[in-house]
Amino acid sequence: MNVLEQAKKTEFLGREFLLWLWFRSEAEGGVIDGGELGAVEFAIEGKVVLQSEGNEGVETVTCSGERPALREARYALTRQKQVVQAMIKLAAGDERWTFLLDSCWFNIKGYKGPKVVMDRNDDPDGLFFEKILLLERCAKALDALFERFVLLRISPEWETVERPALAAWIEAGA
């Protein structure tokens, strides 16, 4: 099986992950324990792209706006559209990151991290390494979220508790 076939076969997991993040950010305020990072806050804000595939081809819905204004995106969920991209805001301590995450390849687009301030007397390479460190911390925060999702997804609690709560949240968005 080639890489493209494998990605298409497992893309549902990325779509479910983005949907779960959106659900958990609204249902529980979007905070998990990120291990060494401490509390990791997350939210889906700004942009959500949903798609459905049918006999007539692919339909795409793109919604942009603040959290309350994503009503159209919530409505699209009731019409069997799935989240394929979402703008994610992460925070751990004083650090804040924003990026658009793709469900198939987990590509990050439009990354914005904490601002790095450098004194003119500092080592110029230090700025580069500080930015890389912040990017790595963002990846760790995202990994913590994905790990939490996968552990829940493979547990019996997914079918008995989480999936029904998720379905009720989708129906409430209609």
CORJORA-V7561 format. One record per pair of residues at least 24 apart in sequence whose C-alpha atoms are under 10 Angstrom apart, sorted by the first residue. I is the first residue (numbers start at 0). J is the second residue. D is the distance in whole Angstrom. If there is no record, write none. Layout:
i,j,d
I,J,D
I,J,D
//
This chain:
i,j,d
3,103,10
3,104,10
6,102,10
6,103,6
6,104,7
7,103,7
7,104,9
8,103,10
9,102,10
9,103,8
9,104,10
10,83,9
10,101,10
10,102,6
10,103,5
10,104,8
10,105,10
11,81,9
11,82,10
11,83,9
11,102,8
11,103,8
12,102,8
12,103,8
12,148,10
12,149,9
12,152,9
13,82,9
13,83,8
13,84,9
13,100,9
13,101,8
13,102,4
13,103,6
13,104,8
13,105,7
13,145,9
14,49,9
14,81,6
14,82,5
14,83,6
14,84,8
14,85,10
14,101,9
14,102,5
14,103,8
15,81,8
15,82,8
15,83,9
15,102,8
15,148,9
15,152,9
16,82,9
16,83,10
16,102,8
16,144,9
16,145,7
16,147,10
16,148,7
16,149,8
16,152,9
17,43,9
17,47,10
17,81,9
17,82,6
17,83,8
17,84,8
17,85,7
17,86,10
17,87,9
17,100,8
17,101,9
17,102,7
17,145,10
17,148,10
18,43,9
18,76,9
18,81,8
18,82,6
18,83,9
18,84,10
18,85,9
18,102,10
18,165,9
18,169,10
19,82,10
19,145,10
19,148,8
19,152,10
19,161,9
19,162,9
19,165,8
20,85,10
20,87,9
20,144,8
20,145,9
20,148,8
21,47,10
21,73,10
21,82,9
21,85,9
21,86,10
21,87,9
21,165,10
22,164,9
22,165,7
22,166,10
22,168,7
22,169,8
23,161,10
23,165,9
23,168,10
25,66,9
25,168,9
26,164,9
26,165,9
26,168,8
29,89,9
30,89,10
30,90,9
30,91,10
30,144,9
31,140,10
31,143,8
31,144,7
31,147,8
32,91,10
32,140,9
32,143,8
32,144,9
32,147,9
33,91,8
33,139,8
33,140,6
33,141,9
33,142,9
33,143,6
33,144,8
33,146,10
33,147,9
34,139,9
34,140,9
34,143,8
35,136,10
35,139,9
35,140,10
36,90,10
36,91,6
36,92,8
36,136,8
36,137,10
36,139,8
36,140,7
36,143,9
37,91,7
37,92,7
37,140,9
38,90,8
38,91,6
38,92,7
38,140,9
39,89,7
39,90,6
39,91,5
39,92,8
39,94,10
39,95,10
39,140,7
39,141,9
39,143,8
39,144,8
40,88,8
40,89,6
40,90,5
40,91,6
40,92,9
40,95,9
40,140,9
40,144,10
41,87,7
41,88,5
41,89,5
41,90,6
41,91,9
41,95,10
41,96,10
41,97,10
41,140,9
41,141,9
41,144,9
42,66,9
42,85,10
42,86,8
42,87,6
42,88,5
42,89,7
42,90,9
42,97,10
43,69,10
43,85,7
43,86,6
43,87,5
43,88,6
43,89,9
43,97,10
43,99,10
44,68,10
44,69,8
44,85,8
44,86,6
44,87,6
44,88,7
44,97,9
44,99,10
45,69,8
45,85,8
45,86,6
45,87,8
45,88,9
45,97,10
45,98,10
45,99,9
46,72,9
46,84,8
46,85,6
46,86,5
46,87,9
46,99,8
47,71,10
47,72,7
47,73,10
47,82,7
47,83,8
47,84,6
47,85,4
47,86,6
47,87,9
47,99,9
47,100,10
48,72,8
48,75,10
48,80,9
48,81,8
48,82,6
48,83,6
48,84,5
48,85,6
48,86,9
48,99,10
48,101,9
49,73,10
49,75,7
49,76,8
49,79,9
49,80,6
49,81,5
49,82,4
49,83,5
49,84,7
49,85,9
50,75,9
50,76,9
50,79,8
50,80,5
50,81,5
50,82,7
50,83,7
50,84,9
51,75,9
51,76,10
51,78,9
51,79,7
51,80,5
51,81,6
51,82,9
51,83,10
52,79,9
52,80,8
52,81,10
59,83,9
61,85,10
69,172,10
70,172,7
70,173,8
71,172,9
71,173,9
72,172,9
72,173,10
73,168,9
73,169,7
73,170,9
73,171,9
73,172,5
73,173,7
74,169,8
74,170,8
74,171,9
74,172,6
74,173,5
75,169,9
75,172,9
75,173,8
76,166,10
76,169,6
76,170,8
76,172,8
76,173,8
77,166,9
77,168,10
77,169,6
77,170,6
77,171,9
77,172,8
77,173,6
78,169,10
78,173,9
84,108,10
86,110,10
87,141,10
89,137,8
89,140,8
89,141,8
90,137,9
90,140,8
91,136,9
91,137,9
91,140,8
94,133,8
94,136,9
94,137,9
95,133,10
95,137,9
96,133,9
96,134,9
96,136,10
96,137,7
96,140,10
97,137,9
110,134,9
110,137,10
112,137,8
113,137,10
//
